[in-house]
Amino acid sequence: MNTLPEKKLSIVYGDEVIDFEVLESSSRSQKILIKVYADCRVVVSTPLNTDNKTIIEAVKQRSRWIYKQLREFREQSKFITPRQYKSGESHFYLGKQYQLKVIQDDTKPNGVKLLRGRLEVNTLDTDIESIKSHLNEWYRSRAKVIFEVRLRQILEKALWVEAKPDIRLMTMRTQWGNCSPSGLLTLNPHLVKAPAICIDYVILHELCHLVEHNHSKRFYQLLSQVMPDWPIIKKRLDDRATAIIH
């Protein structure tokens, strides 16, 4: 789904001000869609040229649900401490947690290896940003491989896709992925930290948009045909989002 530059609005619910981003969609969707993300951002996708009054009214109608989502995510965040990128810390890859081990060995090349259940980072520069950079580069390289493998398997089910889409990696603040009308599949490299079935769900969800450009009844019918338990898988991904992206 293509979007135009965002604007920010807010509503008041009880004694709380709820700020939200507004993204105008260039797709053919005529619905206002509201999402609450694990980092407590509220994003509202609207059709082109929707006036602020209509947007605010739509958000007010869902204000109780939004407030509940925000409260749940804030509770979850209490149990998550900022990453220090030090040995002993755990990091996700394909849904499993691996212990980080930082090594300073000038006889070996800098980089990351998955070895004996550990993510080993070899770097002479042990500051947080350096280790983080090495890990992000490794995740990105693994994402390229894993996403291609998962896509090929999913295409065996997604019979409506005539040609294998190209995959582009892009770190996105509000999406796991999207698919352009021309068939370019954009995926968030952080998704490689999630279980393979969750990766499959995101790819399949986006491929369904090649047929149905919005989240219509027909869209969910198509998704359910090839992945009947998608709501459970989506919840599994949503529940892990904070830990995965963190």
Secondary structure, DSSP 4 states (H G I P E B T S, - for coil): --BPPPEEEEEEETTEEEEEEEEEE-SS--S-EEEE-TTS-EEEEEETT--HHHHHHHHHHTHHHHHHHHHHHHHHHTT-PPP---TT-EEEETTEEEEEEEE--TTS-SEEEEETTEEEEE-S--SHHHHHHHHHHHHHHHHHHHHHHHHHHHHTT-TT--SPPPEEE---SS-SEEE-TT--EEE-GGGGGS-HHHHHHHHHHHHHTTT-SS--HHHHHHHHHH-TTHHHHHHHHHHHHHHHH-
